[in-house]
Amino acid sequence: MAWRPYERLIGGELEFKDGMAKGYAYFLTLGLVKFCLKQNYITSGKVKFEKSFEQVQENMKNLIEKEPVLEKRSGYMKGFGMIQKGELGDFTTGKDDNKYAGYFYFEWYSENNGRVVYEGTSEEVQILEPLIFNFSPDHRENQQDHMNNFLTKMCCSVTGQTGKPMAGIQVPTPNEN
């Protein structure tokens, strides 16, 4: 249900300003990927994230052991956009005022690739400029809307429908039990 490129991400940098999260990340077997993500809860700030050399070596070793043929190693990221446009989901470094998680958590909803999640360690993150958060009262609902929109698009692509609920299926609103 989500891309989870844990072993492939090496590092990157994100800057938050003007309602956007812009930057880049470097992935094993893929290379440089740029980010241009809309967001509305981090007013400003800049972070760098980077795995240790030893962790990158371990990840490369694991990829080679799990997927000894080069085509298979690069296959997981096949179709992954070199420019990731869309919406920022949840984001926390584990070192900032956002207590969503006590570790590095980076989630986004890509226009071309759907949901992508990276869960790392707070040791991977260096805060270059402090992150200033401005959560709206309905922030959690907005984040749930991102997931609901993603799931709706996914269901529509599987069923061939165009955004309407599947026949016979009731789609509850977020506040219903």
Buried (B, 14 or more C-beta within 10 A) or exposed (E): EBBBBEBBBBBBBBBBBEEBBBBBBBBBBBEEBBBEBEBBBBEBBBBBBBBEEEBBEEBBEEBEEEBEEEEEBBEBBEEBBEEBBBBBBBBBBBBBEBEBBEBBBBBBBBBEBBBBBBEBBBBBBBEEEEBBBEEEEEBEEBBEEBBBEBBBBEBBEEEEEEEEEEEEEEEEEEEEE
